[in-house]
């Protein structure tokens, strides 16, 4: 890659702060353009002391404010709507609007920036990619979620199979212009970054050239997740299963709940941490099969993992599934599907189980396998899960990024 410099652009947050930090540390970041970031070190320190839950997530320790160019105006409407209305369609449409307007801003700015490579993120870079190409820059788009065409097919099927869960789906219905940008971005770019092998396959299925797809798995905040050797003198208590995230059929929640019907509460408990997506009527049928806990802030959740024995995420459509890495780092074996990043690090019966999508019986078998383990076997699985997750630190991401950039 020689002395090429990267212009990193992302509307919103997700994992882009970590990507920017990795590029900064490699000495290749020309500038990071985003909708929100707290630049000033003294304000960062003040917010950290205050314990503020929102603004402390709007900066990354070690990422210099001098190289970050935030434009809060693009995100203000979304922030306001989220505070007033919560997670409703009106708020989601503010996100779509944010992405489109930020993209237009960057497209106009790019011809005047000195970087050699433009690196944008799914949903907020269609016009920026075109502008970068016209300016003679290499154009890169990163996808953390699988391609929208696969989402429409897989989740469309799911909606027909289980119409009672229809209002729980996200990543299915988009405004036409936004769906168009999601479809076209990978085809416009010189290079497409896929965070999982499932995402890579959905790109191939949509006709994106194999040669321009690069696999780069995400990292996670491993230093913040405590791992304690577990003691499973647990024949005196049930197996404690955990489901984390939005309660939506996109994550296969119905299949998990159906599987739970095969177990007595004296054997297995299911704990759900998250908020109900949609009106929740379909969930009421399963009252008594689970315990619902409110959503937690990220670092609070990291501490909670230690209270459970395994994570179950039978996602129908995911892409990556960062919670899989987090739970495994805490020593939780994971039951998940091939439509996540799970196959990249889970070995059946060693640190978790990969089950086919929509397969209730396979979920039951995996849970029963965990239930049958003795104390020593569970400890071995916990260690196996933790050790597998160690490969996905943000330091490992930076090393993989450096190798990948040499292929450009």
C-alpha positions as CSV (number, residue, x, y, z in Angstrom):
1,X,0.0,0.0,0.0
2,X,3.1,2.2,0.2
3,X,2.4,5.6,1.7
4,X,-1.3,5.7,0.9
5,X,-3.6,7.5,3.3
6,X,-7.2,6.7,4.1
7,X,-10.2,9.0,4.4
8,X,-12.6,7.1,6.8
9,X,-16.2,8.2,6.7
10,X,-19.1,6.9,8.8
11,X,-22.5,8.4,9.7
12,X,-23.2,7.2,13.3
13,X,-21.0,5.2,15.5
14,X,-21.1,1.3,15.5
15,X,-17.5,0.1,15.4
16,X,-16.1,2.9,13.3
17,X,-14.2,4.6,16.2
18,X,-12.2,1.4,16.6
19,X,-11.5,1.2,12.9
20,X,-10.3,4.8,13.0
21,X,-8.1,4.1,16.0
22,X,-6.5,1.1,14.2
23,X,-5.9,3.2,11.1
24,X,-4.4,6.0,13.2
25,X,-2.1,3.6,15.0
26,X,-0.9,2.2,11.7
27,X,-0.2,5.8,10.5
28,X,-2.5,5.6,7.5
29,X,-5.5,7.7,8.6
30,X,-5.8,11.0,6.7
31,X,-9.0,11.9,8.5
32,X,-12.0,10.4,10.2
33,X,-15.3,12.1,9.2
34,X,-18.4,11.2,11.2
35,X,-21.6,12.6,12.5
36,X,-20.8,12.7,16.2
37,X,-17.6,12.6,18.2
38,X,-16.4,14.4,21.4
39,X,-13.0,15.8,20.3
40,X,-11.8,17.7,23.4
41,X,-9.8,15.7,25.9
42,X,-10.9,17.7,28.9
43,X,-14.6,17.2,27.9
44,X,-14.0,13.5,27.5
45,X,-12.5,13.4,31.0
46,X,-15.4,15.4,32.4
47,X,-17.9,13.0,30.8
48,X,-16.1,10.0,32.1
49,X,-16.2,11.3,35.7
50,X,-19.9,12.2,35.3
51,X,-20.8,8.6,34.3
52,X,-22.9,9.9,31.4
53,X,-24.2,6.9,29.5
54,X,-24.7,8.6,26.1
55,X,-21.8,10.9,25.5
56,X,-19.1,8.6,27.0
57,X,-19.9,6.3,24.0
58,X,-19.1,9.2,21.6
59,X,-15.3,9.1,21.9
60,X,-12.6,6.4,21.9
61,X,-9.7,6.6,24.3
62,X,-6.5,7.0,22.3
63,X,-8.2,8.3,19.1
64,X,-6.9,11.9,18.7
65,X,-9.6,14.6,18.3
66,X,-7.2,16.4,15.9
67,X,-7.8,13.7,13.3
68,X,-11.6,13.4,13.8
69,X,-14.1,15.7,12.0
70,X,-17.5,15.4,13.6
71,X,-20.6,17.0,12.3
72,X,-23.3,16.7,15.0
73,X,-25.9,18.4,12.9
74,X,-26.6,15.3,10.9
75,X,-27.4,13.3,14.1
76,X,-29.3,15.8,16.1
77,X,-32.8,14.9,14.8
78,X,-32.1,11.2,15.5
79,X,-30.9,11.9,19.0
80,X,-34.0,14.1,19.7
81,X,-36.5,11.6,18.3
82,X,-34.9,8.7,20.3
83,X,-35.2,10.6,23.5
84,X,-38.8,11.7,22.9
85,X,-40.3,8.8,21.0
86,X,-37.9,5.9,21.7
87,X,-37.2,3.2,19.1
88,X,-40.1,3.8,16.7
89,X,-40.3,4.0,12.9
90,X,-40.0,7.8,13.1
91,X,-36.7,7.5,14.8
92,X,-35.4,4.9,12.3
93,X,-36.4,7.2,9.4
94,X,-34.3,9.9,11.1
95,X,-31.3,7.5,10.8
96,X,-32.0,7.0,7.1
97,X,-32.1,10.7,6.7
98,X,-28.9,11.2,8.6
99,X,-27.1,8.6,6.4
100,X,-28.3,10.2,3.2
101,X,-27.4,13.8,4.1
102,X,-24.1,12.8,5.5
103,X,-23.3,11.0,2.3
104,X,-24.2,14.0,0.2
105,X,-21.9,16.2,2.4
106,X,-19.0,13.8,2.0
107,X,-19.5,13.4,-1.7
108,X,-19.1,17.2,-2.1
109,X,-16.1,17.3,0.2
110,X,-14.1,14.3,-1.2
111,X,-12.6,16.0,-4.3
112,X,-10.9,18.5,-2.0
113,X,-9.4,16.0,0.4
114,X,-5.8,14.7,-0.1
115,X,-6.3,11.0,1.0
116,X,-5.7,8.2,-1.6
117,X,-8.4,5.8,-0.4
118,X,-12.0,6.5,0.6
119,X,-13.4,4.0,3.2
120,X,-17.1,4.3,3.8
121,X,-19.7,2.2,5.7
122,X,-22.8,0.4,4.5
123,X,-25.8,2.8,4.1
124,X,-24.0,6.1,4.2
125,X,-21.6,6.2,1.3
126,X,-23.2,5.6,-2.1
127,X,-22.6,9.1,-3.5
128,X,-19.3,9.3,-1.7
129,X,-18.0,6.2,-3.4
130,X,-18.9,7.7,-6.8
131,X,-17.3,11.0,-5.9
132,X,-14.1,9.2,-4.7
133,X,-13.8,7.3,-8.0
134,X,-14.3,10.4,-10.0
135,X,-11.5,12.1,-7.9
136,X,-9.1,9.2,-8.7
137,X,-9.3,7.7,-5.3
138,X,-9.7,4.0,-4.5
139,X,-13.3,3.4,-3.1
140,X,-13.9,1.0,-0.3
141,X,-17.2,0.1,1.4
142,X,-17.5,-2.0,4.6
143,X,-20.5,-4.2,5.5
144,X,-21.0,-5.2,9.1
145,X,-24.4,-6.7,8.2
146,X,-25.1,-9.1,5.4
147,X,-26.3,-7.7,2.0
148,X,-29.8,-6.3,1.8
149,X,-30.8,-8.6,-1.0
150,X,-30.3,-11.6,1.2
151,X,-32.1,-9.8,4.0
152,X,-35.2,-9.3,1.8
153,X,-35.2,-12.9,0.7
154,X,-34.5,-14.6,4.1
155,X,-36.6,-12.3,6.3
156,X,-39.3,-12.2,3.7
157,X,-39.5,-16.0,4.0
158,X,-39.5,-15.7,7.7
159,X,-42.4,-13.2,7.7
160,X,-44.5,-15.6,5.7
161,X,-43.7,-18.5,8.0
162,X,-44.5,-16.6,11.1
163,X,-46.7,-13.6,10.3
164,X,-47.5,-13.1,14.0
165,X,-43.9,-11.9,14.4
166,X,-44.1,-9.6,11.4
167,X,-43.8,-6.4,13.3
168,X,-40.7,-7.5,15.1
169,X,-38.6,-7.6,11.9
170,X,-35.9,-5.0,11.2
171,X,-33.6,-4.9,8.2
172,X,-36.6,-5.9,6.0
173,X,-38.5,-2.8,5.0
174,X,-36.6,0.3,3.9
175,X,-37.6,3.5,2.1
176,X,-37.0,2.8,-1.6
177,X,-34.1,5.3,-2.0
178,X,-32.4,3.9,1.1
179,X,-32.8,0.3,-0.1
180,X,-31.4,1.3,-3.5
181,X,-28.2,2.7,-1.8
182,X,-27.8,-0.5,0.2
183,X,-28.1,-2.6,-3.0
184,X,-25.7,-0.5,-5.1
185,X,-22.9,0.4,-2.7
186,X,-21.0,-2.9,-3.0
187,X,-21.3,-2.8,-6.7
188,X,-19.9,0.8,-6.9
189,X,-16.8,0.2,-4.8
190,X,-13.4,-1.1,-5.8
191,X,-13.2,-3.1,-2.6
192,X,-15.9,-4.5,-0.4
193,X,-15.1,-5.4,3.2
194,X,-17.1,-8.3,4.7
195,X,-17.0,-8.8,8.4
196,X,-18.1,-12.4,8.3
197,X,-18.1,-15.3,5.8
198,X,-21.9,-15.2,5.8
199,X,-21.8,-11.6,4.7
200,X,-19.2,-12.5,2.0
201,X,-21.5,-15.2,0.7
202,X,-24.5,-12.9,0.5
203,X,-22.3,-10.5,-1.6
204,X,-21.3,-13.2,-4.0
205,X,-25.0,-14.3,-4.3
206,X,-25.8,-10.7,-5.3
207,X,-23.2,-10.8,-8.1
208,X,-20.5,-8.8,-6.4
209,X,-17.2,-9.9,-7.9
210,X,-15.3,-12.4,-5.8
211,X,-12.0,-10.7,-6.4
212,X,-13.0,-7.4,-4.8
213,X,-14.5,-8.9,-1.6
214,X,-12.1,-8.9,1.3
215,X,-12.8,-10.7,4.6
216,X,-12.0,-8.6,7.7
217,X,-13.7,-9.7,11.0
218,X,-14.4,-7.1,13.6
219,X,-12.8,-6.9,17.0
220,X,-14.3,-6.3,20.4
221,X,-13.4,-4.7,23.7
222,X,-11.8,-7.7,25.3
223,X,-10.2,-5.8,28.1
224,X,-13.5,-4.8,29.5
225,X,-15.0,-8.3,29.8
226,X,-14.2,-10.1,33.0
227,X,-13.4,-13.8,32.8
228,X,-13.5,-15.9,35.9
229,X,-13.0,-19.6,36.1
230,X,-16.5,-21.0,36.6
231,X,-17.4,-23.5,39.2
232,X,-20.2,-25.7,38.0
233,X,-21.4,-27.4,41.2
234,X,-24.6,-26.8,39.4
235,X,-26.6,-30.0,39.7
236,X,-28.2,-28.0,42.5
237,X,-29.4,-25.3,40.1
238,X,-30.7,-25.2,36.5
239,X,-28.6,-24.5,33.4
240,X,-28.9,-20.7,32.9
241,X,-29.2,-19.8,29.2
242,X,-28.9,-16.2,28.0
243,X,-30.4,-14.4,25.0
244,X,-29.1,-10.8,24.5
245,X,-30.4,-8.1,22.1
246,X,-33.6,-7.1,20.4
247,X,-36.4,-9.5,20.8
248,X,-37.1,-10.1,17.2
249,X,-37.7,-13.0,14.9
250,X,-34.7,-11.9,12.9
251,X,-32.7,-13.4,15.7
252,X,-34.8,-16.5,15.7
253,X,-36.4,-15.9,19.1
254,X,-39.5,-18.1,18.3
255,X,-37.3,-21.1,17.6
256,X,-35.5,-20.7,20.9
257,X,-38.8,-20.3,22.8
258,X,-40.3,-23.4,21.1
259,X,-37.1,-25.3,22.1
260,X,-37.6,-24.3,25.7
261,X,-40.9,-26.1,25.8
262,X,-38.9,-29.3,25.9
263,X,-37.3,-28.5,29.2
264,X,-38.5,-28.2,32.7
265,X,-37.6,-25.0,34.6
266,X,-35.9,-27.1,37.2
267,X,-33.5,-28.1,34.4
268,X,-33.0,-25.1,32.2
269,X,-33.8,-21.3,32.7
270,X,-33.9,-18.9,29.8
271,X,-33.0,-15.3,30.6
272,X,-33.6,-12.6,28.0
273,X,-31.8,-9.2,28.2
274,X,-33.2,-6.7,25.7
275,X,-36.2,-4.8,24.5
276,X,-39.2,-6.1,22.6
277,X,-39.2,-5.1,18.9
278,X,-42.8,-4.5,17.8
279,X,-45.9,-4.8,19.9
280,X,-44.8,-8.0,21.7
281,X,-48.1,-9.8,21.2
282,X,-46.4,-12.9,19.7
283,X,-44.2,-13.1,22.8
284,X,-47.1,-13.4,25.2
285,X,-47.8,-17.0,24.0
286,X,-44.5,-18.0,25.7
287,X,-45.0,-16.3,29.1
288,X,-43.5,-18.5,31.8
289,X,-40.8,-19.9,29.6
290,X,-38.3,-17.1,30.2
291,X,-37.4,-14.2,32.5
292,X,-37.2,-10.9,30.8
293,X,-34.6,-8.3,31.9
294,X,-34.4,-4.7,30.7
295,X,-31.6,-3.7,28.3
296,X,-28.2,-2.9,29.8
297,X,-25.5,-0.5,28.9
298,X,-22.6,-2.3,27.2
299,X,-20.2,-2.3,30.1
300,X,-22.9,-3.4,32.6
301,X,-23.7,-6.3,30.3
302,X,-20.1,-7.3,30.2
303,X,-20.3,-7.9,34.0
304,X,-23.6,-9.8,33.7
305,X,-22.3,-12.5,31.4
306,X,-20.7,-14.2,34.4
307,X,-24.1,-15.0,35.8
308,X,-25.0,-17.4,32.9
309,X,-23.8,-20.7,31.5
310,X,-24.3,-20.3,27.8
311,X,-25.5,-17.8,25.1
312,X,-28.2,-18.8,22.6
313,X,-28.5,-16.7,19.5
314,X,-30.4,-18.7,16.8
315,X,-30.3,-15.8,14.3
316,X,-32.0,-16.3,10.9
317,X,-30.2,-13.2,9.5
318,X,-27.3,-11.5,11.3
319,X,-24.1,-10.9,9.5
320,X,-21.7,-10.7,12.4
321,X,-23.2,-10.9,15.9
322,X,-20.8,-9.1,18.2
323,X,-22.5,-10.5,21.3
324,X,-21.2,-13.9,20.3
325,X,-17.6,-12.8,20.8
326,X,-18.4,-10.9,24.0
327,X,-20.2,-13.9,25.6
328,X,-17.4,-16.3,24.6
329,X,-14.8,-14.0,26.0
330,X,-16.7,-14.2,29.3
331,X,-16.5,-18.0,29.1
332,X,-20.0,-18.7,27.7
333,X,-20.3,-21.5,25.1
334,X,-22.6,-20.2,22.3
335,X,-25.4,-21.9,20.4
336,X,-25.9,-20.0,17.1
337,X,-26.4,-20.5,13.4
338,X,-24.3,-20.3,10.2
339,X,-25.9,-16.9,9.4
340,X,-23.6,-15.2,11.9
341,X,-19.9,-15.1,12.4
342,X,-20.2,-18.1,14.7
343,X,-18.7,-20.7,12.3
344,X,-15.5,-18.7,12.2
345,X,-14.7,-19.6,15.8
346,X,-17.1,-22.2,17.2
347,X,-16.2,-25.9,17.1
348,X,-19.2,-28.1,17.9
349,X,-19.1,-29.6,21.4
350,X,-15.8,-27.8,22.2
351,X,-16.9,-24.2,22.7
352,X,-20.4,-24.1,21.5
353,X,-22.7,-25.4,18.7
354,X,-23.7,-24.3,15.2
355,X,-27.3,-25.3,14.5
356,X,-29.2,-24.8,11.2
357,X,-31.5,-21.8,11.0
358,X,-35.2,-22.5,11.9
359,X,-34.3,-25.9,13.5
360,X,-36.0,-26.2,16.8
361,X,-34.8,-29.8,17.3
362,X,-31.2,-28.9,16.8
363,X,-31.5,-26.2,19.4
364,X,-33.0,-28.7,21.8
365,X,-30.1,-31.2,21.2
366,X,-27.5,-28.5,21.7
367,X,-29.1,-27.4,25.0
368,X,-29.4,-31.0,26.1
369,X,-25.7,-31.6,25.3
370,X,-24.8,-28.7,27.6
371,X,-27.1,-30.0,30.2
372,X,-25.5,-33.5,30.1
373,X,-22.0,-32.1,30.7
374,X,-20.4,-32.7,34.0
375,X,-18.6,-30.0,35.9
376,X,-15.1,-30.6,34.4
377,X,-16.5,-30.7,30.8
378,X,-18.3,-27.4,31.3
379,X,-15.2,-25.8,32.6
380,X,-13.3,-27.1,29.5
381,X,-16.0,-25.6,27.2
382,X,-15.8,-22.3,29.1
383,X,-12.1,-22.1,28.7
384,X,-12.4,-23.1,25.0
385,X,-14.9,-20.3,24.4
386,X,-12.7,-17.7,26.1
387,X,-9.6,-18.8,24.2
388,X,-11.3,-18.7,20.9
389,X,-12.6,-15.2,21.4
390,X,-9.1,-13.9,22.2
391,X,-8.3,-14.0,18.5
392,X,-10.7,-11.2,17.9
393,X,-9.3,-8.3,19.9
394,X,-9.1,-4.9,18.3
395,X,-5.3,-5.3,18.3
396,X,-5.8,-8.4,16.2
397,X,-8.1,-6.4,13.9
398,X,-5.4,-3.8,13.4
399,X,-2.9,-6.6,12.5
400,X,-5.4,-8.1,10.0
401,X,-6.1,-4.7,8.6
402,X,-2.4,-4.0,7.9
403,X,-2.1,-7.3,6.0
404,X,-5.3,-6.6,4.0
405,X,-4.2,-3.1,3.0
406,X,-1.1,-4.6,1.4
407,X,-3.5,-6.4,-1.0
408,X,-5.0,-3.2,-2.3
